[in-house]
Each structure stands twice: as C-alpha cells, then as structure tokens.
C-alpha cells in the first residue's frame, strides 16, 4: 500500500503519528507538502509533480490541509480524486467544512442542533442583529478564525453594539451566536473515522476563558459520550460527508449543540487524553476501503468503497 500524507510540516505530532501507524502496517508512506505540488492537465491525462518530479500514483491520501490554504489544498485533493485515488476526506467536504456559515447551513438542513446563529452584512443594523440573536451575552466569531482566534464574548448589548460596529466598519464577516452559559467554558471533541466514533474528550477552557481550545491554554480529559451526544456527532459527520473529522459540541439545557466539524482534527490532545491509537484507527479505515494497485503503471485501481466527498 502506498499512502501520501498531505501535510506542510512532517514534525507535527499528528503527521508523525500517521507516519508511524502506516509504517506499522508495512506500507510505503510519504509526507507531501501540498504547496510544493503542481498539477499537469492534458487530454485524458492527469499528473501531479512534486519537487520537479512526477509523483507515482498512490493508493490513498490523508489530507492535513491548513485552514489558510484550503483553496490550494482542496485543488490537490480533487486532482488525486480525478486520478481515482482514495482520500480519507474529499475535496468538496473539506471545502464545505472550512466555511463556518456553509457548515451551519448544512447542519441545520440535516436537523443537527446548534446555537442560534445570525449572519448579516455591514449594512445591517447592529441593534437589529443583537435583537435577532436574543440579546447579550453573545459570541461573535470571525468567519475566517481558527483554533479559538477571532472569537469574542460580549456580556452587554452596549459592548456587543460597539464590537459589531467596529468589525462592520472594517468589512469583516461575522457570525453572531447565542452564549450557552451552562456549558461552563467546556466542549466535547468527538473523533469520527469511517462513520464510527473512535474517541472523545472533554476540553475545559483556561481560568477566566470561555474558549476551550487547547491552543488557548485549555486542558482535556477522556469523556464517555451519552447516547444523544454520540448520535449528534455521527449525524454531524454524515451531514458534512467527512470520512475523518472532529466534531465539537457543547452541553446545553436542550441537549448537545454542534459548534464545528473539523476536517483536519489534531491527534495529540485526544490520543494523550484517551490513550487510544487514533492514528491506527485511521490506517484500519484505509485498509478496509482500499485495494492496493497490482499494476504500478496503471492509472486505475479498484476500491472496495467509493471515497467520500468526490
């Protein structure tokens, strides 16, 4: 089996663990910096070049695409898909997951519960947006923010109006969400691989911080999901069409609410908090869905199951 991990940094914990897990299977594995790839398109022929040489066609790819590089990374995934290469997350699904607004629209359509969210242009009245949101306290999120950056809690309508007016003046796209006080600055990250829950952790924000992201100083512990939490996470992953993802939820008085579905979830926090070999589960998923090429010169291969999101 030949597997490529599309990652810009081979020294990241997640990338290293994926390499180790693939090597334990006895597979040929390479870390490919997708920004150093170029695609070649001709009549009836699709190639990918890397560092000046044509890449041999792999059996599978594992995309680890940075949020700021979504467009280019998705183009590379799509090219591999066109070459009949199995991908753990399809290009369309990755693109959808990176658009916070589009993600929430898709989840809503599929009946997945979430905090009430308002999106409006800078031509809208800040007062009207606050009223639609149900009043302060409120969470303001920049659409392009990641890892807890660009998320602001405002505890009064006066503060909310000031922040909204400031961001609207800079032509920044914002989501305005209800604040779920009972969550207590904690959330639940559920790791899903191939339509199955393989691990879950509860992340608690640092003292005085409502954000639970580990990158913002939070800490994590293993979490046993309730039946409702599990079904909600699986429904969110299915709605987004992702083979591998992290579903972030918060606990509320009306049940679990989905905040985000991450197409490139980090492995360090959840592996260390749960002692589960998540990277190994990902390789098992590939193994169950891919038949390795028998003819290296051939551009085609057989799949036991279609890749997700093509």
C-alpha positions, -999 to +999 in steps of 0.1 A: +000+000+000+013+034-009+000+063+012+007+100+010+001+124+039-006+159+026+010+180+053+032+211+053+051+200+084+063+165+089+074+174+125+038+179+137+026+154+163-004+143+141+018+139+110+044+119+128+018+096+144+002+089+110+036+080+095+043+057+124+009+040+121+013+035+083+048+021+088+035-004+114+012-017+086+043-022+065+031+004+040+051+028+019+043+063+033+054+098+023+047+132+037+040+155+008+040+193+012+010+200-010+021+236-016+051+222-034+029+202-057+019+213-092-007+196-114-004+187-150-035+185-171-037+172-207-062+154-228-070+122-210-040+126-187-037+140-151-004+141-133+010+156-101+045+168-099+065+172-067+098+189-063+105+187-100+095+150-104+062+133-113+047+116-083+039+079-085+001+074-081-006+064-045-034+041-033-046+066-007-041+101+006-047+116+040-053+153+037-040+176+065-048+209+049-043+241+068-073+265+070-054+293+053-045+270+024-079+255+018-083+265-018-050+252-030-051+221-008-086+212-020-074+216-056-047+190-049-072+166-032-095+170-062-067+161-086-059+130-067-097+121-068-097+126-105-068+101-107-090+075-088-071+078-056-089+071-023-090+101+001-099+100+037-117+133+032-130+145-001-122+179-016-158+191-015-163+180+021-131+198+032-141+230+014-176+229+030-162+223+065-139+253+062-167+277+056-183+282+090-215+297+076-220+270+050-213+243+076-240+256+098-264+258+069-258+222+060-261+210+096-293+229+101-307+214+069-299+179+082-316+186+116-284+189+137-289+212+167-266+241+173-265+275+190-288+301+173-267+319+148-271+352+129-252+363+098-257+398+084-238+423+063-222+455+075-252+473+060-274+457+087-282+475+120-261+462+149-291+468+171-313+446+149-287+418+148-284+418+186-322+416+189-324+387+165-297+369+185-318+371+216-297+398+234-264+397+253-243+379+263-233+369+228-205+352+210-190+370+180-170+348+155-149+360+126-157+336+097-120+330+089-109+324+125-094+291+137-082+275+170-102+300+191-087+330+174-113+356+163-139+346+189-152+372+213-176+371+242-196+403+248-216+405+280-238+435+274-258+449+245-238+481+246-205+462+242-220+440+215-230+470+195-196+486+199-178+455+187-202+449+159-199+484+147-161+482+148-160+449+128-186+460+103-166+492+098-136+470+088-159+450+064-152+418+085-177+389+081-190+379+115-213+352+129-233+362+160-243+333+183-262+329+215-240+323+245-246+289+262-237+298+298-243+263+312-215+249+290-191+265+316-163+271+291-161+234+282-167+215+250-166+179+238-144+168+208-155+136+192-132+119+167-150+100+140-134+077+115-154+060+087-187+067+104-177+053+138-168+071+170-132+062+179-126+086+208-140+115+227-125+141+251-138+170+272-119+202+268-121+228+296-110+264+290-083+281+310-094+300+341-114+330+330-116+320+294-148+308+278-129+292+249-120+255+254-094+252+226-062+235+238-042+261+217-057+287+240-045+271+272-073+246+278-069+211+291-085+178+281-097+146+297-113+114+283-151+117+280-178+090+279-204+100+255-241+099+262-263+082+236-276+116+225-240+131+222-229+101+201-259+103+177-255+140+173-218+137+165-224+110+140-252+130+123-229+160+120-201+140+104-226+123+080-241+157+071-207+171+062-196+140+043-163+136+060-145+102+064-124+116+092-134+145+113-135+161+148-170+172+159-170+199+185-201+201+207-212+219+239-236+207+265-267+228+269-301+226+287-317+215+255-290+188+247-257+187+228-251+215+203-227+213+175-202+242+172-180+230+144-169+200+123-131+199+117-118+182+086-082+180+099-085+173+136-054+173+157-045+139+172-023+149+201-049+160+226-073+132+220-047+104+219-030+116+251-062+121+270-079+088+259-048+066+254-065+054+221-044+048+190-064+071+167-037+071+140-040+033+139-078+035+135-073+058+105-050+032+089-076+005+096-101+027+078-079+029+048-072-008+049-109-016+049-117+006+019-087+003-005-074-025-027-037-017-034-027-013-071-014-045-086+000-028-117+021+003-108+020+015-144-018+016-144-037+048-136-067+028-123-074+008-092-103-009-075-119+004-044-140-016-020-160+016-014-162+050-031-142+077-014-163+103+005-170+137-010-160+132-046 
